[in-house]
Amino acid sequence: MIVEEPVFTVDTVRPWLDGSDLIVEAPPRPWIGDDVVGLLVWQAVSAADIDRLPSLRVIVTGSIGFDHIDLKAAEQRGIWVCNVPD
């Protein structure tokens, strides 16, 4: 699971996923990895970002909308996209 600081922090997200097998990290962009299943972001996610993460299954954004996420690329891969504005 990749989190994008400062909106989401590793220390905040780890307890949410306690008991799962997920490792929470906050690497700099560009992201890459065959084992990344989720993104918690607040900035744009492009088709190129999605392409570099072949196991990606969900993108959550901490914004009011999600027009900064490439929804077409996500839909083509069956990736769930949602926003959590609070």
C-alpha positions in Angstrom: 0.0 0.0 0.0 1.4 3.4 -1.0 0.4 6.5 0.9 1.1 10.0 -0.3 2.1 12.4 2.4 1.2 14.9 3.8 -2.6 14.0 3.6 -2.0 10.4 4.4 0.9 9.4 6.6 2.4 6.0 7.1 1.9 6.3 10.9 -1.8 7.1 10.5 -2.5 4.4 7.9 -0.6 1.5 9.5 -3.1 1.0 12.4 -6.0 1.0 9.9 -4.5 -2.0 8.2 -3.3 -3.7 11.3 -3.7 -7.5 11.0 -3.5 -7.5 7.3 -0.5 -8.6 5.3 -0.1 -5.1 3.7 3.0 -3.1 4.1 2.4 0.7 4.1 5.1 2.8 2.5 5.4 6.4 1.3 8.0 6.3 -1.6 8.5 9.3 -3.8 7.0 9.4 -7.3 7.3 7.8 -9.8 5.8 4.8 -8.1 6.8 1.3 -9.3 6.2 -2.2 -7.9 4.6 -5.5 -8.8 3.2 -5.8 -5.3 1.4 -2.5 -4.8 -2.4 -3.1 -4.4 -3.5 0.3 -3.2 -2.9 4.0 -3.4 -4.0 6.6 -0.8 -3.3 9.8 -2.6 -4.3 13.5 -3.0 -2.5 14.4 -6.2 -3.1 13.3 -9.8 -2.8 9.7 -10.8 -2.1 9.2 -14.5 -2.4 6.2 -16.8 1.4 6.0 -16.7 1.2 5.8 -12.9 -1.4 3.0 -13.1 0.6 1.1 -15.8 3.7 1.0 -13.5 1.6 -0.8 -10.8 0.3 -4.0 -12.4 -1.3 -5.4 -9.1 -3.1 -2.1 -8.3 -6.7 -2.8 -7.2 -7.9 0.5 -5.5 -7.1 4.2 -5.5 -8.4 6.3 -2.7 -8.1 10.1 -2.8 -8.4 12.4 0.1 -10.2 15.1 -2.0 -13.7 16.2 -2.7 -13.7 14.8 -6.2 -11.6 12.4 -8.2 -11.2 14.2 -11.5 -7.4 14.2 -11.0 -7.4 10.4 -11.3 -7.3 8.8 -14.8 -10.7 7.1 -14.5 -10.6 5.6 -18.0 -7.2 3.9 -17.3 -8.5 2.7 -13.9 -11.7 1.3 -15.4 -9.9 -0.6 -18.1 -7.9 -2.4 -15.4 -10.9 -2.9 -13.1 -9.4 -0.7 -10.4 -11.8 0.8 -7.8 -11.6 4.6 -7.3 -13.2 6.5 -4.5 -12.8 9.7 -2.6 -12.8 10.3 1.2 -13.0 14.1 1.5 -13.0 14.2 5.3 
